[in-house]
Amino acid sequence: MSGIGMPELIVILIIGFIVLGPKKLPGIGRAIAKGIREFRHSLEGMDEESNSEQEDTPQTESKGEDKDLP
């Protein structure tokens, strides 16, 4: 049960249209989209930071490996 299907989306839009009215609904939709876009952008920034930190730290060999085996 992951995700929202088309029937659920239509019900949400109808309820939003009734509660908010046709004049406010587009503005609220833009505000929500802007918030989601900023959230994704911040997640990408955090991902880039973690990748750069992993590249800066030296890789250590694990203790259980024997490289001299034939």
KOLMI-209983 format. One record per atom (N, C-alpha, C): residue number from 1; x negated, y negated, z; atom name. Coordinates in steps of 0.05 Angstrom, whole numbers, plus 32768, in hexadecimal, padded with zeros to 4 digits. Layout:
BEGIN
pt num:NUM | X:X | Y:Y | Z:Z | atome:CA;
...
end
This chain:
BEGIN
pt num:1 | X:7FEF | Y:8018 | Z:8000 | atome:N;
pt num:1 | X:8000 | Y:8000 | Z:8000 | atome:CA;
pt num:1 | X:7FEF | Y:7FE7 | Z:8000 | atome:C;
pt num:2 | X:7FDF | Y:7FE4 | Z:7FEC | atome:N;
pt num:2 | X:7FCF | Y:7FCC | Z:7FEA | atome:CA;
pt num:2 | X:7FD8 | Y:7FBA | Z:7FD4 | atome:C;
pt num:3 | X:7FD6 | Y:7FA1 | Z:7FD8 | atome:N;
pt num:3 | X:7FDE | Y:7F8E | Z:7FC3 | atome:CA;
pt num:3 | X:7FFB | Y:7F87 | Z:7FC4 | atome:C;
pt num:4 | X:8002 | Y:7F73 | Z:7FB5 | atome:N;
pt num:4 | X:801D | Y:7F6A | Z:7FB3 | atome:CA;
pt num:4 | X:8027 | Y:7F6F | Z:7F96 | atome:C;
pt num:5 | X:803D | Y:7F7D | Z:7F94 | atome:N;
pt num:5 | X:8048 | Y:7F83 | Z:7F7A | atome:CA;
pt num:5 | X:8059 | Y:7F6B | Z:7F6F | atome:C;
pt num:6 | X:8062 | Y:7F6E | Z:7F57 | atome:N;
pt num:6 | X:8072 | Y:7F59 | Z:7F4A | atome:CA;
pt num:6 | X:808C | Y:7F53 | Z:7F59 | atome:C;
pt num:7 | X:809B | Y:7F68 | Z:7F62 | atome:N;
pt num:7 | X:80B4 | Y:7F61 | Z:7F70 | atome:CA;
pt num:7 | X:80B0 | Y:7F51 | Z:7F8A | atome:C;
pt num:8 | X:809B | Y:7F58 | Z:7F99 | atome:N;
pt num:8 | X:8094 | Y:7F4A | Z:7FB1 | atome:CA;
pt num:8 | X:808C | Y:7F2D | Z:7FAB | atome:C;
pt num:9 | X:807D | Y:7F29 | Z:7F96 | atome:N;
pt num:9 | X:8074 | Y:7F0F | Z:7F8E | atome:CA;
pt num:9 | X:808C | Y:7EFD | Z:7F86 | atome:C;
pt num:10 | X:809F | Y:7F09 | Z:7F78 | atome:N;
pt num:10 | X:80B7 | Y:7EFA | Z:7F70 | atome:CA;
pt num:10 | X:80C7 | Y:7EF2 | Z:7F89 | atome:C;
pt num:11 | X:80CA | Y:7F04 | Z:7F9C | atome:N;
pt num:11 | X:80D9 | Y:7EFD | Z:7FB4 | atome:CA;
pt num:11 | X:80CB | Y:7EE7 | Z:7FC4 | atome:C;
pt num:12 | X:80B1 | Y:7EE8 | Z:7FC6 | atome:N;
pt num:12 | X:80A2 | Y:7ED3 | Z:7FD4 | atome:CA;
pt num:12 | X:80A5 | Y:7EB8 | Z:7FC6 | atome:C;
pt num:13 | X:80A4 | Y:7EB8 | Z:7FAB | atome:N;
pt num:13 | X:80A8 | Y:7E9F | Z:7F9C | atome:CA;
pt num:13 | X:80C4 | Y:7E94 | Z:7FA0 | atome:C;
pt num:14 | X:80D8 | Y:7EA5 | Z:7F9F | atome:N;
pt num:14 | X:80F4 | Y:7E9C | Z:7FA3 | atome:CA;
pt num:14 | X:80F8 | Y:7E90 | Z:7FBF | atome:C;
pt num:15 | X:80ED | Y:7E9D | Z:7FD3 | atome:N;
pt num:15 | X:80EF | Y:7E92 | Z:7FEE | atome:CA;
pt num:15 | X:80E0 | Y:7E78 | Z:7FF1 | atome:C;
pt num:16 | X:80C9 | Y:7E76 | Z:7FE5 | atome:N;
pt num:16 | X:80BA | Y:7E5D | Z:7FE5 | atome:CA;
pt num:16 | X:80C8 | Y:7E47 | Z:7FD7 | atome:C;
pt num:17 | X:80D5 | Y:7E4E | Z:7FC1 | atome:N;
pt num:17 | X:80E4 | Y:7E3A | Z:7FB1 | atome:CA;
pt num:17 | X:80FC | Y:7E2F | Z:7FC2 | atome:C;
pt num:18 | X:8109 | Y:7E41 | Z:7FD0 | atome:N;
pt num:18 | X:8120 | Y:7E39 | Z:7FE1 | atome:CA;
pt num:18 | X:8117 | Y:7E28 | Z:7FF8 | atome:C;
pt num:19 | X:8102 | Y:7E31 | Z:8006 | atome:N;
pt num:19 | X:80F9 | Y:7E23 | Z:801E | atome:CA;
pt num:19 | X:80EC | Y:7E09 | Z:8018 | atome:C;
pt num:20 | X:80DA | Y:7E08 | Z:8004 | atome:N;
pt num:20 | X:80CA | Y:7DF1 | Z:7FFF | atome:CA;
pt num:20 | X:80D6 | Y:7DDE | Z:7FEA | atome:C;
pt num:21 | X:80E5 | Y:7DE8 | Z:7FD9 | atome:N;
pt num:21 | X:80F1 | Y:7DD8 | Z:7FC3 | atome:CA;
pt num:21 | X:80DF | Y:7DD7 | Z:7FAB | atome:C;
pt num:22 | X:80EA | Y:7DCF | Z:7F94 | atome:N;
pt num:22 | X:80DB | Y:7DCF | Z:7F7C | atome:CA;
pt num:22 | X:80C5 | Y:7DB9 | Z:7F7A | atome:C;
pt num:23 | X:80C8 | Y:7DA5 | Z:7F8A | atome:N;
pt num:23 | X:80B4 | Y:7D8F | Z:7F88 | atome:CA;
pt num:23 | X:809B | Y:7D95 | Z:7F98 | atome:C;
pt num:24 | X:809D | Y:7DA2 | Z:7FAE | atome:N;
pt num:24 | X:8086 | Y:7DA8 | Z:7FBF | atome:CA;
pt num:24 | X:8077 | Y:7DC2 | Z:7FB8 | atome:C;
pt num:25 | X:8085 | Y:7DD4 | Z:7FAC | atome:N;
pt num:25 | X:807A | Y:7DEF | Z:7FA7 | atome:CA;
pt num:25 | X:8060 | Y:7DEE | Z:7F96 | atome:C;
pt num:26 | X:805F | Y:7DDF | Z:7F7F | atome:N;
pt num:26 | X:8046 | Y:7DDE | Z:7F70 | atome:CA;
pt num:26 | X:802E | Y:7DD3 | Z:7F80 | atome:C;
pt num:27 | X:8033 | Y:7DBE | Z:7F90 | atome:N;
pt num:27 | X:801D | Y:7DB2 | Z:7F9F | atome:CA;
pt num:27 | X:8012 | Y:7DC6 | Z:7FB4 | atome:C;
pt num:28 | X:8024 | Y:7DD4 | Z:7FC1 | atome:N;
pt num:28 | X:801C | Y:7DE8 | Z:7FD5 | atome:CA;
pt num:28 | X:800D | Y:7DFF | Z:7FC7 | atome:C;
pt num:29 | X:8016 | Y:7E07 | Z:7FB0 | atome:N;
pt num:29 | X:8008 | Y:7E1C | Z:7FA1 | atome:CA;
pt num:29 | X:7FEC | Y:7E14 | Z:7F9A | atome:C;
pt num:30 | X:7FE9 | Y:7DFA | Z:7F91 | atome:N;
pt num:30 | X:7FCE | Y:7DF0 | Z:7F8B | atome:CA;
pt num:30 | X:7FBC | Y:7DF0 | Z:7FA4 | atome:C;
pt num:31 | X:7FC8 | Y:7DE8 | Z:7FBB | atome:N;
pt num:31 | X:7FB8 | Y:7DE6 | Z:7FD4 | atome:CA;
pt num:31 | X:7FAF | Y:7E02 | Z:7FDD | atome:C;
pt num:32 | X:7FC1 | Y:7E16 | Z:7FDA | atome:N;
pt num:32 | X:7FBA | Y:7E31 | Z:7FE1 | atome:CA;
pt num:32 | X:7FA4 | Y:7E3C | Z:7FCE | atome:C;
pt num:33 | X:7FA6 | Y:7E36 | Z:7FB5 | atome:N;
pt num:33 | X:7F92 | Y:7E3F | Z:7FA1 | atome:CA;
pt num:33 | X:7F77 | Y:7E32 | Z:7FA7 | atome:C;
pt num:34 | X:7F78 | Y:7E19 | Z:7FAE | atome:N;
pt num:34 | X:7F5F | Y:7E0A | Z:7FB5 | atome:CA;
pt num:34 | X:7F52 | Y:7E17 | Z:7FCE | atome:C;
pt num:35 | X:7F62 | Y:7E1D | Z:7FE2 | atome:N;
pt num:35 | X:7F57 | Y:7E2A | Z:7FFA | atome:CA;
pt num:35 | X:7F4B | Y:7E45 | Z:7FF4 | atome:C;
pt num:36 | X:7F58 | Y:7E55 | Z:7FE4 | atome:N;
pt num:36 | X:7F4D | Y:7E6F | Z:7FDC | atome:CA;
pt num:36 | X:7F33 | Y:7E6C | Z:7FCD | atome:C;
pt num:37 | X:7F32 | Y:7E59 | Z:7FBB | atome:N;
pt num:37 | X:7F1A | Y:7E54 | Z:7FAA | atome:CA;
pt num:37 | X:7F03 | Y:7E4C | Z:7FBC | atome:C;
pt num:38 | X:7F08 | Y:7E3A | Z:7FD0 | atome:N;
pt num:38 | X:7EF2 | Y:7E32 | Z:7FE2 | atome:CA;
pt num:38 | X:7EE9 | Y:7E49 | Z:7FF4 | atome:C;
pt num:39 | X:7EFC | Y:7E5A | Z:7FFC | atome:N;
pt num:39 | X:7EF5 | Y:7E71 | Z:800C | atome:CA;
pt num:39 | X:7EE3 | Y:7E84 | Z:7FFD | atome:C;
pt num:40 | X:7EEA | Y:7E8A | Z:7FE4 | atome:N;
pt num:40 | X:7ED9 | Y:7E9B | Z:7FD3 | atome:CA;
pt num:40 | X:7EBE | Y:7E8F | Z:7FCE | atome:C;
pt num:41 | X:7EBD | Y:7E75 | Z:7FCA | atome:N;
pt num:41 | X:7EA4 | Y:7E68 | Z:7FC5 | atome:CA;
pt num:41 | X:7E92 | Y:7E6A | Z:7FDE | atome:C;
pt num:42 | X:7E9D | Y:7E67 | Z:7FF6 | atome:N;
pt num:42 | X:7E8D | Y:7E69 | Z:800E | atome:CA;
pt num:42 | X:7E84 | Y:7E86 | Z:8012 | atome:C;
pt num:43 | X:7E94 | Y:7E9A | Z:800B | atome:N;
pt num:43 | X:7E8C | Y:7EB6 | Z:800C | atome:CA;
pt num:43 | X:7E75 | Y:7EBB | Z:7FF9 | atome:C;
pt num:44 | X:7E76 | Y:7EB0 | Z:7FE1 | atome:N;
pt num:44 | X:7E60 | Y:7EB4 | Z:7FCE | atome:CA;
pt num:44 | X:7E46 | Y:7EA7 | Z:7FD9 | atome:C;
pt num:45 | X:7E48 | Y:7E90 | Z:7FE6 | atome:N;
pt num:45 | X:7E31 | Y:7E83 | Z:7FF2 | atome:CA;
pt num:45 | X:7E25 | Y:7E94 | Z:8008 | atome:C;
pt num:46 | X:7E36 | Y:7EA0 | Z:8018 | atome:N;
pt num:46 | X:7E2C | Y:7EB1 | Z:802E | atome:CA;
pt num:46 | X:7E1E | Y:7ECA | Z:8022 | atome:C;
pt num:47 | X:7E29 | Y:7ED5 | Z:800C | atome:N;
pt num:47 | X:7E1E | Y:7EEC | Z:7FFF | atome:CA;
pt num:47 | X:7E02 | Y:7EE6 | Z:7FF3 | atome:C;
pt num:48 | X:7E00 | Y:7ECE | Z:7FE7 | atome:N;
pt num:48 | X:7DE6 | Y:7EC6 | Z:7FDC | atome:CA;
pt num:48 | X:7DD2 | Y:7EC2 | Z:7FF2 | atome:C;
pt num:49 | X:7DDA | Y:7EB7 | Z:8009 | atome:N;
pt num:49 | X:7DC7 | Y:7EB3 | Z:801F | atome:CA;
pt num:49 | X:7DBE | Y:7ECE | Z:802A | atome:C;
pt num:50 | X:7DD0 | Y:7EE1 | Z:802C | atome:N;
pt num:50 | X:7DC7 | Y:7EFB | Z:8037 | atome:CA;
pt num:50 | X:7DB5 | Y:7F0A | Z:8023 | atome:C;
pt num:51 | X:7DBA | Y:7F06 | Z:8009 | atome:N;
pt num:51 | X:7DA8 | Y:7F13 | Z:7FF5 | atome:CA;
pt num:51 | X:7D8D | Y:7F06 | Z:7FF6 | atome:C;
pt num:52 | X:7D8B | Y:7EEB | Z:7FF9 | atome:N;
pt num:52 | X:7D71 | Y:7EDE | Z:7FFA | atome:CA;
pt num:52 | X:7D62 | Y:7EE6 | Z:8014 | atome:C;
pt num:53 | X:7D70 | Y:7EEA | Z:802A | atome:N;
pt num:53 | X:7D63 | Y:7EF3 | Z:8042 | atome:CA;
pt num:53 | X:7D58 | Y:7F0F | Z:803F | atome:C;
pt num:54 | X:7D67 | Y:7F20 | Z:8031 | atome:N;
pt num:54 | X:7D5D | Y:7F3B | Z:802D | atome:CA;
pt num:54 | X:7D45 | Y:7F3C | Z:801C | atome:C;
pt num:55 | X:7D43 | Y:7F2A | Z:8008 | atome:N;
pt num:55 | X:7D2C | Y:7F29 | Z:7FF7 | atome:CA;
pt num:55 | X:7D13 | Y:7F1E | Z:8006 | atome:C;
pt num:56 | X:7D18 | Y:7F0C | Z:801A | atome:N;
pt num:56 | X:7D02 | Y:7F00 | Z:8029 | atome:CA;
pt num:56 | X:7CF6 | Y:7F14 | Z:803D | atome:C;
pt num:57 | X:7D05 | Y:7F26 | Z:8048 | atome:N;
pt num:57 | X:7CFB | Y:7F38 | Z:805C | atome:CA;
pt num:57 | X:7CEC | Y:7F4F | Z:804E | atome:C;
pt num:58 | X:7CD5 | Y:7F57 | Z:8059 | atome:N;
pt num:58 | X:7CC5 | Y:7F6C | Z:804D | atome:CA;
pt num:58 | X:7CD3 | Y:7F87 | Z:8052 | atome:C;
pt num:59 | X:7CD1 | Y:7F99 | Z:803F | atome:N;
pt num:59 | X:7CDB | Y:7FB4 | Z:8041 | atome:CA;
pt num:59 | X:7CC8 | Y:7FC5 | Z:8051 | atome:C;
pt num:60 | X:7CD2 | Y:7FD3 | Z:8066 | atome:N;
pt num:60 | X:7CC0 | Y:7FE4 | Z:8076 | atome:CA;
pt num:60 | X:7CC6 | Y:8001 | Z:806E | atome:C;
pt num:61 | X:7CB1 | Y:8011 | Z:8071 | atome:N;
pt num:61 | X:7CB4 | Y:802E | Z:806A | atome:CA;
pt num:61 | X:7CC1 | Y:803C | Z:8082 | atome:C;
pt num:62 | X:7CD2 | Y:804F | Z:807C | atome:N;
pt num:62 | X:7CDE | Y:805E | Z:8091 | atome:CA;
pt num:62 | X:7CC9 | Y:8072 | Z:809C | atome:C;
pt num:63 | X:7CCC | Y:8078 | Z:80B6 | atome:N;
pt num:63 | X:7CB8 | Y:8088 | Z:80C4 | atome:CA;
pt num:63 | X:7CB8 | Y:80A5 | Z:80BC | atome:C;
pt num:64 | X:7CCE | Y:80B0 | Z:80B2 | atome:N;
pt num:64 | X:7CD0 | Y:80CC | Z:80AD | atome:CA;
pt num:64 | X:7CC5 | Y:80D5 | Z:8091 | atome:C;
pt num:65 | X:7CBC | Y:80C2 | Z:8081 | atome:N;
pt num:65 | X:7CB3 | Y:80C9 | Z:8066 | atome:CA;
pt num:65 | X:7C96 | Y:80D1 | Z:8066 | atome:C;
pt num:66 | X:7C8F | Y:80E6 | Z:8057 | atome:N;
pt num:66 | X:7C74 | Y:80EE | Z:8053 | atome:CA;
pt num:66 | X:7C6E | Y:80EC | Z:8035 | atome:C;
pt num:67 | X:7C5E | Y:80D9 | Z:802E | atome:N;
pt num:67 | X:7C58 | Y:80D4 | Z:8012 | atome:CA;
pt num:67 | X:7C42 | Y:80E5 | Z:8007 | atome:C;
pt num:68 | X:7C34 | Y:80F3 | Z:8019 | atome:N;
pt num:68 | X:7C1D | Y:8103 | Z:8011 | atome:CA;
pt num:68 | X:7C24 | Y:8120 | Z:800A | atome:C;
pt num:69 | X:7C3E | Y:8126 | Z:800A | atome:N;
pt num:69 | X:7C46 | Y:8142 | Z:8004 | atome:CA;
pt num:69 | X:7C43 | Y:8147 | Z:7FE7 | atome:C;
pt num:70 | X:7C3A | Y:8161 | Z:7FE0 | atome:N;
pt num:70 | X:7C37 | Y:8168 | Z:7FC3 | atome:CA;
pt num:70 | X:7C50 | Y:816B | Z:7FB4 | atome:C;
end
